[in-house]
């Protein structure tokens, strides 16, 4: 769960944010958070190093195919 109260401890070089749905309350909440001034002060945001990933592969599905998708996500994000 991404929380505005915890932003100071998640400031990193890269932030990969995932939600289990590309629509709905969770996705809307995540988008809303990224528009907050506190979020936009993060180094990752300033350096355009924030990406949204399909959280189902990262946290729910599991197994070798999901692991390969996570690796593909990271490769695509870091190289593009």
MODELLER restraints for C-alpha pairs under 7 A, 6 or more apart:
rsr = mdl.restraints
at = mdl.atoms
rsr.add(forms.Gaussian(group=physical.xy_distance, feature=features.Distance(at['CA:7:A'], at['CA:39:A']), mean=6.78, stdev=0.5))
rsr.add(forms.Gaussian(group=physical.xy_distance, feature=features.Distance(at['CA:11:A'], at['CA:42:A']), mean=5.64, stdev=0.5))
rsr.add(forms.Gaussian(group=physical.xy_distance, feature=features.Distance(at['CA:11:A'], at['CA:43:A']), mean=6.41, stdev=0.5))
rsr.add(forms.Gaussian(group=physical.xy_distance, feature=features.Distance(at['CA:11:A'], at['CA:44:A']), mean=6.84, stdev=0.5))
rsr.add(forms.Gaussian(group=physical.xy_distance, feature=features.Distance(at['CA:12:A'], at['CA:43:A']), mean=6.75, stdev=0.5))
rsr.add(forms.Gaussian(group=physical.xy_distance, feature=features.Distance(at['CA:12:A'], at['CA:44:A']), mean=6.03, stdev=0.5))
rsr.add(forms.Gaussian(group=physical.xy_distance, feature=features.Distance(at['CA:13:A'], at['CA:43:A']), mean=6.62, stdev=0.5))
rsr.add(forms.Gaussian(group=physical.xy_distance, feature=features.Distance(at['CA:13:A'], at['CA:44:A']), mean=5.16, stdev=0.5))
rsr.add(forms.Gaussian(group=physical.xy_distance, feature=features.Distance(at['CA:13:A'], at['CA:49:A']), mean=6.96, stdev=0.5))
rsr.add(forms.Gaussian(group=physical.xy_distance, feature=features.Distance(at['CA:14:A'], at['CA:44:A']), mean=5.19, stdev=0.5))
rsr.add(forms.Gaussian(group=physical.xy_distance, feature=features.Distance(at['CA:14:A'], at['CA:49:A']), mean=4.95, stdev=0.5))
rsr.add(forms.Gaussian(group=physical.xy_distance, feature=features.Distance(at['CA:14:A'], at['CA:50:A']), mean=6.00, stdev=0.5))
rsr.add(forms.Gaussian(group=physical.xy_distance, feature=features.Distance(at['CA:15:A'], at['CA:44:A']), mean=6.32, stdev=0.5))
rsr.add(forms.Gaussian(group=physical.xy_distance, feature=features.Distance(at['CA:15:A'], at['CA:49:A']), mean=6.34, stdev=0.5))
rsr.add(forms.Gaussian(group=physical.xy_distance, feature=features.Distance(at['CA:15:A'], at['CA:50:A']), mean=4.79, stdev=0.5))
rsr.add(forms.Gaussian(group=physical.xy_distance, feature=features.Distance(at['CA:15:A'], at['CA:51:A']), mean=6.43, stdev=0.5))
rsr.add(forms.Gaussian(group=physical.xy_distance, feature=features.Distance(at['CA:16:A'], at['CA:50:A']), mean=5.87, stdev=0.5))
rsr.add(forms.Gaussian(group=physical.xy_distance, feature=features.Distance(at['CA:16:A'], at['CA:51:A']), mean=4.93, stdev=0.5))
rsr.add(forms.Gaussian(group=physical.xy_distance, feature=features.Distance(at['CA:16:A'], at['CA:52:A']), mean=5.73, stdev=0.5))
rsr.add(forms.Gaussian(group=physical.xy_distance, feature=features.Distance(at['CA:16:A'], at['CA:53:A']), mean=6.49, stdev=0.5))
rsr.add(forms.Gaussian(group=physical.xy_distance, feature=features.Distance(at['CA:17:A'], at['CA:51:A']), mean=6.11, stdev=0.5))
rsr.add(forms.Gaussian(group=physical.xy_distance, feature=features.Distance(at['CA:17:A'], at['CA:52:A']), mean=4.71, stdev=0.5))
rsr.add(forms.Gaussian(group=physical.xy_distance, feature=features.Distance(at['CA:17:A'], at['CA:53:A']), mean=5.88, stdev=0.5))
rsr.add(forms.Gaussian(group=physical.xy_distance, feature=features.Distance(at['CA:18:A'], at['CA:52:A']), mean=5.54, stdev=0.5))
rsr.add(forms.Gaussian(group=physical.xy_distance, feature=features.Distance(at['CA:18:A'], at['CA:53:A']), mean=4.70, stdev=0.5))
rsr.add(forms.Gaussian(group=physical.xy_distance, feature=features.Distance(at['CA:18:A'], at['CA:54:A']), mean=5.41, stdev=0.5))
rsr.add(forms.Gaussian(group=physical.xy_distance, feature=features.Distance(at['CA:18:A'], at['CA:55:A']), mean=4.21, stdev=0.5))
rsr.add(forms.Gaussian(group=physical.xy_distance, feature=features.Distance(at['CA:19:A'], at['CA:26:A']), mean=6.65, stdev=0.5))
rsr.add(forms.Gaussian(group=physical.xy_distance, feature=features.Distance(at['CA:19:A'], at['CA:27:A']), mean=6.24, stdev=0.5))
rsr.add(forms.Gaussian(group=physical.xy_distance, feature=features.Distance(at['CA:19:A'], at['CA:54:A']), mean=6.06, stdev=0.5))
rsr.add(forms.Gaussian(group=physical.xy_distance, feature=features.Distance(at['CA:19:A'], at['CA:55:A']), mean=4.64, stdev=0.5))
rsr.add(forms.Gaussian(group=physical.xy_distance, feature=features.Distance(at['CA:20:A'], at['CA:54:A']), mean=6.30, stdev=0.5))
rsr.add(forms.Gaussian(group=physical.xy_distance, feature=features.Distance(at['CA:20:A'], at['CA:55:A']), mean=4.86, stdev=0.5))
rsr.add(forms.Gaussian(group=physical.xy_distance, feature=features.Distance(at['CA:20:A'], at['CA:56:A']), mean=5.13, stdev=0.5))
rsr.add(forms.Gaussian(group=physical.xy_distance, feature=features.Distance(at['CA:21:A'], at['CA:27:A']), mean=6.49, stdev=0.5))
rsr.add(forms.Gaussian(group=physical.xy_distance, feature=features.Distance(at['CA:33:A'], at['CA:39:A']), mean=6.79, stdev=0.5))
rsr.add(forms.Gaussian(group=physical.xy_distance, feature=features.Distance(at['CA:34:A'], at['CA:40:A']), mean=6.81, stdev=0.5))
rsr.add(forms.Gaussian(group=physical.xy_distance, feature=features.Distance(at['CA:40:A'], at['CA:46:A']), mean=6.71, stdev=0.5))
rsr.add(forms.Gaussian(group=physical.xy_distance, feature=features.Distance(at['CA:44:A'], at['CA:50:A']), mean=5.94, stdev=0.5))
rsr.add(forms.Gaussian(group=physical.xy_distance, feature=features.Distance(at['CA:57:A'], at['CA:66:A']), mean=5.08, stdev=0.5))
rsr.add(forms.Gaussian(group=physical.xy_distance, feature=features.Distance(at['CA:57:A'], at['CA:69:A']), mean=6.82, stdev=0.5))
rsr.add(forms.Gaussian(group=physical.xy_distance, feature=features.Distance(at['CA:57:A'], at['CA:70:A']), mean=6.58, stdev=0.5))
rsr.add(forms.Gaussian(group=physical.xy_distance, feature=features.Distance(at['CA:58:A'], at['CA:70:A']), mean=6.23, stdev=0.5))
